[in-house]
Amino acid sequence: MTEEPQIPDDRGRIASALSWVRAVDSSPGVVGAVRRVRRALPGDPGFGDPLSTSGPGSARAVARVADRLLDDSPGASREVGLGALQVWQALLERTGRGRGTREMTLVFTDLVGFSDYALAAGDEATVDLLRAVARAIEPPVAAHGGHVVKRMGDGMMAVFPRPDRAFDAAFAARDALALVDCAGHRPRMRVGLHTGVPRQVGDDWLGVDVNVAARVMQAGGDGKTMASSATLDALGHDRLAELGYRAQPYRRGFFSSAPRGVPDGLQMYTIERA
C-alpha cells in the first residue's frame, strides 16, 4: 500500500502568528501611539463616535459600516481605519462638498441623565417619557420657524434660518419641558446652538458645522443652554440683550479636556435669561 505524502501542518504556526498580531493590535501602547497620530491629522479626532458619524453619505456612512465590522474594543487597526476616514471627511469639507450655501443655526438637545433613568425605569416608562418630551419641545421648534431634522434617542437636531428664532425656540422648549412630570421624574435638557453653512442632503444636514453644534451641546453638562461665538456673532450681542438673554463665557473645569471637534478660536457661551 502506498503511503500518502505527509503535508506539514502549519495551523499551529498560523494560530500563533494571529495571536501575536491580535496582541500587538490591542496593545495599549500601540493604540495610544496611533491615537496620538490621529490627533495630529486633519479633521475631527473624535471621528468614529456616534456624534461624528451621524447623517447619511460621504465618509460617515463608511464609518458606520466599519464600526459594525470592527471590534468595539480598542485596536490599532481600528484607529488606523477611522483615521483614514477622518482625513477623507476633512478633505471633503475643505473642497466644499461638506458645506452648503445658506447660513443656518443648528440646535441639538438631549436629556441629562437619561441612560440612568432608562435603566431604572424600564422600557414602558422610558417610552412614555420620550413621548412627553417630544410633545413638549418639538412644537416650539415649528412655532419659531424651525424644522426638526431628526430624533436621536433622547435628543433631537433642528435647523433654523435665523439665530434669534433658534434662541426663542430653545427657551420656549425649556419652559414647556419644565411642566413635564413622568411619575415624579422631571426631565432636564441641555441645548447647543451653532451657526454655520451645513449642507442639506435630502431631509438631513451634514458637514463640519453639524459636528460642532453637537459638541457645543455636550458642553451643556447638567442642563445648560450653550451657544457658539459664531451664533452670537450672527445674532449680535445687542440683539441678544433685546431678546432678553445674556451670555456668559464658558469655562471648562480645571481638569477637563478641551472639547474635541471644535475649531480653534471658536468660543462657547452659557445662555441665560436676563
C-alpha positions in Angstrom: 0.0 0.0 0.0 1.3 3.4 -1.0 1.5 5.8 1.9 0.1 9.3 1.4 2.6 12.0 1.5 2.8 13.9 4.8 1.7 17.6 4.4 3.3 19.8 7.1 0.6 21.1 9.5 1.1 24.9 9.7 -2.1 25.6 11.6 -0.2 25.9 14.9 2.2 28.4 13.4 -0.6 30.4 11.8 -2.6 30.4 15.0 0.5 31.6 16.9 1.1 34.4 14.3 -2.6 35.5 14.5 -2.4 35.6 18.3 0.7 37.7 18.1 -1.0 40.1 15.7 -4.0 40.5 17.9 -1.8 41.1 20.9 0.1 43.9 19.1 -3.2 45.3 17.7 -4.7 45.6 21.2 -1.6 46.7 23.0 -2.4 49.9 25.0 1.0 51.4 24.0 0.4 50.8 20.3 -3.2 52.0 20.4 -2.1 55.1 22.3 0.6 55.9 19.8 -1.9 55.6 16.9 -4.4 57.8 18.7 -1.7 60.5 19.2 -1.1 60.4 15.5 -4.8 60.8 14.8 -4.9 63.9 16.9 -2.4 65.5 14.5 -4.3 64.5 11.4 -6.7 66.9 9.6 -10.3 66.6 10.7 -12.1 65.7 13.9 -10.0 63.3 16.0 -13.3 62.1 17.6 -14.4 60.8 14.2 -16.0 57.4 14.7 -18.1 58.1 17.7 -21.9 58.4 17.3 -21.9 62.2 17.1 -19.3 62.3 14.3 -20.8 59.5 12.2 -24.5 60.6 12.2 -26.0 61.6 8.9 -26.1 60.0 5.5 -23.5 59.8 2.8 -19.8 60.5 2.5 -17.2 59.2 5.0 -19.8 58.9 7.8 -21.7 56.1 6.0 -18.5 54.2 5.6 -17.5 54.8 9.2 -20.8 53.4 10.4 -20.3 50.2 8.3 -16.7 50.0 9.6 -17.9 50.4 13.1 -20.1 47.4 12.7 -17.4 45.3 11.1 -14.6 46.2 13.5 -14.4 45.1 17.1 -15.7 47.7 19.6 -12.6 47.1 21.8 -9.6 49.4 21.3 -7.4 48.4 18.5 -4.6 50.0 16.4 -6.1 48.7 13.2 -9.5 50.2 14.1 -7.8 53.6 14.9 -5.9 53.5 11.6 -9.1 52.8 9.6 -11.0 55.6 11.3 -8.0 57.9 10.9 -8.1 57.4 7.2 -11.9 58.2 7.1 -11.2 61.2 9.3 -8.8 62.6 6.7 -11.2 61.8 3.9 -14.0 63.7 5.7 -11.7 66.7 6.3 -10.8 66.8 2.6 -14.5 66.7 1.6 -15.1 69.7 3.9 -12.1 71.6 2.5 -13.2 71.2 -1.1 -16.7 72.5 -0.2 -18.5 69.2 -0.5 -19.5 69.3 3.1 -20.7 72.8 3.2 -23.9 74.4 1.9 -24.7 77.9 0.6 -27.1 79.2 3.3 -26.2 80.2 6.8 -28.3 78.2 9.2 -28.5 77.9 13.0 -28.3 74.3 14.2 -29.8 73.2 17.5 -29.0 69.9 19.3 -30.7 68.7 22.5 -30.5 65.7 24.8 -31.7 64.8 28.2 -29.5 64.9 31.3 -29.1 61.5 33.0 -31.3 59.7 30.5 -29.4 56.4 30.5 -29.6 56.1 34.3 -33.3 56.9 34.2 -34.0 54.3 31.4 -32.1 51.6 33.2 -34.1 52.1 36.4 -37.5 52.9 35.0 -37.8 50.2 32.3 -38.9 50.3 28.7 -42.5 51.3 29.1 -41.8 54.3 31.3 -38.9 55.3 29.1 -41.1 55.4 26.0 -43.7 57.4 27.9 -41.0 59.9 28.9 -39.7 60.3 25.4 -43.2 60.9 24.0 -43.9 63.5 26.7 -40.6 65.2 26.0 -41.3 65.3 22.2 -44.7 66.8 22.8 -43.2 69.5 24.9 -40.1 70.5 22.9 -41.0 69.9 19.3 -44.0 72.4 18.8 -41.8 75.4 19.8 -39.4 74.5 17.0 -42.1 74.7 14.4 -43.7 77.7 16.1 -40.5 79.7 15.7 -39.8 78.8 12.1 -37.5 75.8 12.7 -37.6 72.2 11.4 -36.9 69.1 13.4 -34.3 67.2 11.2 -34.2 64.0 13.2 -34.7 62.5 16.6 -31.8 60.7 18.2 -32.9 58.6 21.2 -33.4 61.2 23.9 -32.4 64.1 21.8 -33.1 65.9 18.5 -31.5 68.0 15.9 -33.3 71.1 14.4 -32.4 73.8 12.0 -33.4 77.5 11.9 -33.0 80.1 9.2 -32.2 82.8 11.8 -30.4 82.6 15.2 -33.0 84.7 17.0 -35.6 82.2 16.2 -33.4 79.4 17.4 -32.9 81.2 20.8 -36.6 81.8 21.3 -37.4 78.2 20.3 -34.8 76.8 22.7 -36.1 78.7 25.7 -39.7 78.1 24.8 -38.9 74.4 24.7 -37.2 74.6 28.1 -40.3 76.2 29.5 -42.5 73.5 28.1 -40.2 70.8 29.4 -40.3 72.2 32.9 -44.0 71.2 33.0 -43.3 67.5 32.2 -43.7 65.1 35.1 -43.5 61.4 34.4 -44.3 59.6 37.6 -42.3 62.0 39.7 -39.4 62.3 37.2 -38.8 65.9 36.0 -36.5 65.6 32.9 -33.8 68.2 32.3 -32.3 69.1 28.9 -29.1 70.5 27.6 -29.1 72.5 24.4 -26.4 73.6 22.0 -26.7 76.2 19.2 -24.2 76.8 16.4 -24.4 78.9 13.3 -22.7 77.9 10.0 -23.3 76.7 6.5 -24.1 73.0 6.7 -25.0 71.1 3.6 -28.5 69.8 3.1 -28.8 66.3 1.6 -32.3 65.1 1.2 -34.0 65.6 4.6 -30.8 65.6 6.5 -27.9 68.1 7.1 -24.3 67.3 7.3 -20.9 68.9 7.4 -18.4 70.2 10.0 -20.9 72.7 11.4 -23.2 69.8 12.4 -20.4 68.2 14.4 -19.6 71.5 16.0 -23.2 72.1 17.1 -23.3 68.6 18.7 -20.0 69.4 20.6 -21.4 72.7 21.8 -24.4 70.9 23.2 -22.1 68.4 25.0 -20.6 71.4 26.9 -24.0 72.0 28.4 -23.3 69.4 31.1 -26.1 69.2 33.6 -28.7 71.1 31.7 -27.4 74.4 30.3 -28.1 76.2 27.1 -24.9 76.7 25.2 -24.2 78.8 22.0 -21.0 79.2 19.9 -19.4 82.5 19.3 -20.4 82.0 15.6 -24.1 82.1 16.7 -23.6 85.2 18.8 -21.7 87.0 16.0 -24.5 86.1 13.6 -27.1 87.5 16.0 -25.3 90.4 17.5 -24.8 90.9 21.3 -27.1 93.9 21.2 -29.8 91.8 19.7 -29.2 89.1 22.3 -30.0 91.7 25.0 -33.1 92.9 23.2 -34.4 89.3 23.1 -33.9 89.2 26.9 -30.9 86.9 27.1 -27.4 87.2 28.4 -24.2 85.3 27.5 -21.5 84.2 29.9 -18.2 82.8 28.6 -17.9 79.0 29.1 -15.1 77.9 31.3 -14.4 74.2 31.5 -13.2 72.6 34.7 -9.5 72.8 35.5 -9.1 69.0 34.9 -11.5 68.8 31.9 -10.0 68.2 28.5 -10.7 70.6 25.6 -13.8 69.7 23.6 -13.0 67.6 20.6 -14.0 68.6 17.1 -14.4 72.3 18.0 -12.3 74.6 15.7 -9.5 76.7 17.2 -10.7 80.1 18.1 -14.4 79.1 18.5 -15.7 80.2 21.9 -18.7 78.8 23.7 -21.1 80.7 25.9 -23.7 79.8 28.5 -27.0 81.5 27.6 -29.5 82.5 30.3 -32.5 84.8 30.5 -31.5 88.3 31.6 
